[in-house]
Amino acid sequence: MRFTERDIKLVRDIALSHVVSRDQVIELGYFDSVTRCNTRLRELGAVHAVRQISTPFHAQSLYIAGSLAGELCGERVERLLADRIGSPRFVRHALQTTNTRVALQKRGGSGWRFEQQLWRTVGKHEVRPDGLIVLKGIPTFIEVDLGHVSGPKFTEKLKGYSLLAGGTTCVDLYGFAKGRLLIVTTSPRRARHLRALTSDHTKLECLVTTFEELGAPSVGCWS
């Protein structure tokens, strides 16, 4: 099978996204029809570049990177795949992150960077955004919150982000001097709670909204 540049980009995208649905592949711009998308995913699956999985928690079949993905995308991607987990909560979070990414791109966002490209340790804190996108010229870290993280644990996240405000820390770690944080969550009540935490625990500019307000469909509640 001859792999096109689009194939390699798609396989890398699936690997770094952890898991995607067929409709998300289309929304991300790889194909303009369900038929073409299904055909190419089936062909990529036949040579183990991607792997189709099913779950009782989602109506569509889902796709993860296959055993050939490391060879196609390079050693760094291959190392990431070795420690991959697949609990229902993990899969739900991955799908919701991609829905958030698609919604932000529809609003003019560009230059998406994946979680694995953003992990940093700042002092005693780990900064681990779910993604980063440029919105209206401003680099924006993304936190996709499904409501499972306790207040104290979320506060620790915010303390890490706070260390990126001021000085040269952000430019040293990420290559830009000023960014902000966008938190996208499940409900107006949860948003109010997180908004109160951001006002008390971080110096970085923070925005908080819900998936519905952003236009990012919810993938539902899984156990």
C-alpha positions as CSV (number, residue, x, y, z in Angstrom):
1,M,0.0,0.0,0.0
2,R,1.3,3.5,-0.9
3,F,0.9,5.9,2.0
4,T,0.1,9.5,1.1
5,E,1.1,12.6,3.0
6,R,-2.5,12.8,4.2
7,D,-2.4,9.2,5.5
8,I,0.7,9.9,7.6
9,K,-0.8,13.1,9.0
10,L,-4.0,11.4,9.8
11,V,-2.3,8.4,11.5
12,R,-0.2,10.8,13.6
13,D,-3.3,12.8,14.5
14,I,-5.1,9.7,15.6
15,A,-2.0,8.6,17.7
16,L,-1.7,12.0,19.4
17,S,-5.4,12.3,19.9
18,H,-5.5,8.9,21.6
19,V,-8.8,7.9,19.9
20,V,-11.1,9.5,17.4
21,S,-14.5,8.8,15.8
22,R,-15.1,8.7,12.1
23,D,-17.2,11.9,12.2
24,Q,-14.3,13.6,14.0
25,V,-11.9,12.6,11.2
26,I,-14.3,14.3,8.8
27,E,-14.7,17.3,11.0
28,L,-11.0,17.7,11.2
29,G,-11.0,18.1,7.4
30,Y,-9.4,14.8,6.2
31,F,-12.3,13.7,4.1
32,D,-15.4,15.4,2.6
33,S,-17.7,12.4,2.6
34,V,-18.6,9.4,4.9
35,T,-17.9,7.0,2.0
36,R,-14.4,8.2,1.3
37,C,-13.6,8.3,5.0
38,N,-14.8,4.8,5.7
39,T,-13.0,3.4,2.7
40,R,-9.6,4.9,3.6
41,L,-9.9,4.0,7.3
42,R,-10.7,0.5,6.3
43,E,-7.6,0.4,4.0
44,L,-5.4,1.9,6.8
45,G,-6.9,-0.7,9.2
46,A,-6.0,-3.6,6.8
47,V,-2.3,-2.7,7.0
48,H,-2.5,-2.0,10.8
49,A,-1.8,1.7,10.5
50,V,-5.0,2.3,12.5
51,R,-7.2,0.0,14.5
52,Q,-10.9,0.0,14.8
53,I,-12.4,-0.5,18.3
54,S,-15.9,-0.6,19.6
55,T,-17.4,0.5,22.9
56,P,-20.9,0.2,24.4
57,F,-20.6,3.8,25.4
58,H,-20.5,5.3,21.9
59,A,-22.7,4.7,18.8
60,Q,-19.9,4.9,16.2
61,S,-16.8,2.7,15.9
62,L,-13.7,4.5,17.1
63,Y,-10.2,4.5,15.8
64,I,-6.8,4.3,17.6
65,A,-3.3,4.0,16.2
66,G,-2.3,0.6,14.9
67,S,1.0,-1.3,15.2
68,L,2.4,0.4,12.1
69,A,1.8,3.9,13.4
70,G,5.2,4.1,15.1
71,E,7.0,3.1,11.9
72,L,5.0,5.7,9.9
73,C,5.2,8.6,12.4
74,G,8.5,8.1,14.0
75,E,10.1,6.9,17.3
76,R,8.6,9.6,19.5
77,V,5.0,8.6,18.6
78,E,6.0,4.9,19.0
79,R,7.1,5.5,22.5
80,L,3.8,7.3,23.4
81,L,1.8,4.3,22.2
82,A,3.6,1.9,24.5
83,D,1.9,3.3,27.6
84,R,-1.5,3.9,26.2
85,I,-4.5,3.1,28.4
86,G,-8.2,2.8,27.4
87,S,-10.6,3.1,30.3
88,P,-14.1,4.5,29.4
89,R,-13.3,7.8,31.2
90,F,-10.0,8.1,29.3
91,V,-11.7,7.5,26.0
92,R,-14.5,9.9,26.8
93,H,-12.0,12.7,27.7
94,A,-10.0,12.1,24.5
95,L,-13.2,12.3,22.4
96,Q,-14.3,15.5,24.2
97,T,-10.9,17.1,23.7
98,T,-11.2,16.6,19.9
99,N,-14.8,17.9,19.9
100,T,-13.4,21.0,21.7
101,R,-10.6,21.3,19.2
102,V,-13.0,21.1,16.3
103,A,-15.3,23.8,17.9
104,L,-12.3,26.1,18.4
105,Q,-11.1,25.7,14.9
106,K,-14.5,26.6,13.6
107,R,-14.1,29.8,15.6
108,G,-10.9,30.6,13.8
109,G,-8.4,28.8,16.0
110,S,-5.2,27.5,14.4
111,G,-1.9,25.8,15.2
112,W,-3.3,23.1,17.5
113,R,-0.7,21.5,19.7
114,F,-1.3,18.2,21.5
115,E,-1.1,17.3,25.2
116,Q,2.1,15.3,24.7
117,Q,3.8,18.4,23.1
118,L,3.0,20.6,26.1
119,W,3.9,18.7,29.3
120,R,6.3,20.7,31.4
121,T,7.5,20.8,35.0
122,V,7.6,24.3,36.5
123,G,9.1,24.2,40.0
124,K,7.2,21.6,41.9
125,H,4.2,21.8,39.6
126,E,3.4,19.9,36.4
127,V,1.8,21.9,33.6
128,R,-0.1,19.4,31.4
129,P,-2.7,21.1,29.2
130,D,-5.1,19.1,27.1
131,G,-4.1,21.2,24.1
132,L,-3.0,24.6,22.9
133,I,-4.5,26.7,20.1
134,V,-4.0,30.3,18.8
135,L,-7.3,32.3,19.1
136,K,-7.3,35.8,17.7
137,G,-3.5,35.9,17.8
138,I,-3.3,34.7,21.5
139,P,-1.8,31.3,22.4
140,T,-4.5,29.6,24.5
141,F,-4.0,26.6,26.7
142,I,-7.0,24.3,26.9
143,E,-8.3,22.4,29.9
144,V,-11.1,20.0,29.1
145,D,-12.9,19.3,32.4
146,L,-15.5,16.5,32.8
147,G,-16.2,17.3,36.4
148,H,-14.2,14.5,37.9
149,V,-11.3,16.6,39.3
150,S,-11.7,17.7,42.9
151,G,-11.3,21.4,43.9
152,P,-7.9,20.8,45.6
153,K,-6.6,18.9,42.6
154,F,-7.8,21.5,40.2
155,T,-6.2,24.2,42.4
156,E,-2.9,22.5,42.0
157,K,-3.3,22.6,38.2
158,L,-4.0,26.4,38.4
159,K,-0.9,27.0,40.5
160,G,1.2,25.4,37.8
161,Y,-0.4,27.7,35.2
162,S,0.1,30.7,37.5
163,L,3.9,30.2,37.2
164,L,3.7,30.9,33.5
165,A,2.4,34.5,34.2
166,G,5.1,37.2,34.2
167,G,8.8,36.8,33.7
168,T,10.3,34.7,31.0
169,T,9.0,31.3,32.1
170,C,6.4,31.0,29.4
171,V,8.6,32.0,26.5
172,D,11.4,29.8,27.8
173,L,9.1,26.7,27.9
174,Y,6.7,27.3,25.0
175,G,8.2,30.0,22.8
176,F,5.7,32.8,23.4
177,A,5.7,35.5,26.1
178,K,2.0,35.7,26.9
179,G,-0.7,33.2,26.9
180,R,-4.0,32.5,28.6
181,L,-6.1,29.5,29.8
182,L,-9.4,28.4,28.5
183,I,-11.3,25.9,30.7
184,V,-14.2,24.1,29.0
185,T,-16.5,22.1,31.3
186,T,-19.8,20.3,31.6
187,S,-22.4,22.7,33.1
188,P,-23.0,26.3,34.1
189,R,-22.8,25.3,37.8
190,R,-19.4,23.6,37.3
191,A,-18.2,26.6,35.3
192,R,-19.1,28.9,38.2
193,H,-17.2,26.8,40.6
194,L,-14.1,26.7,38.4
195,R,-14.3,30.4,37.7
196,A,-14.2,31.1,41.5
197,L,-11.1,28.9,41.7
198,T,-9.3,30.7,38.9
199,S,-9.9,34.1,40.5
200,D,-8.2,32.9,43.7
201,H,-5.4,30.6,42.5
202,T,-3.9,31.8,39.2
203,K,-2.4,35.0,37.8
204,L,-2.7,33.7,34.2
205,E,-5.7,35.2,32.3
206,C,-8.4,32.5,32.5
207,L,-11.7,32.0,30.6
208,V,-14.3,29.4,31.6
209,T,-17.1,28.2,29.4
210,T,-19.2,25.1,28.9
211,F,-19.1,22.6,26.0
212,E,-22.6,23.7,25.0
213,E,-21.7,27.4,24.9
214,L,-18.6,26.6,22.9
215,G,-20.5,24.4,20.4
216,A,-18.6,21.3,21.3
217,P,-21.0,18.3,21.4
218,S,-20.9,16.3,24.7
219,V,-20.0,12.7,24.3
220,G,-22.2,11.8,27.3
221,C,-21.6,10.4,30.7
222,W,-19.7,7.1,30.9
223,S,-19.0,4.9,33.9
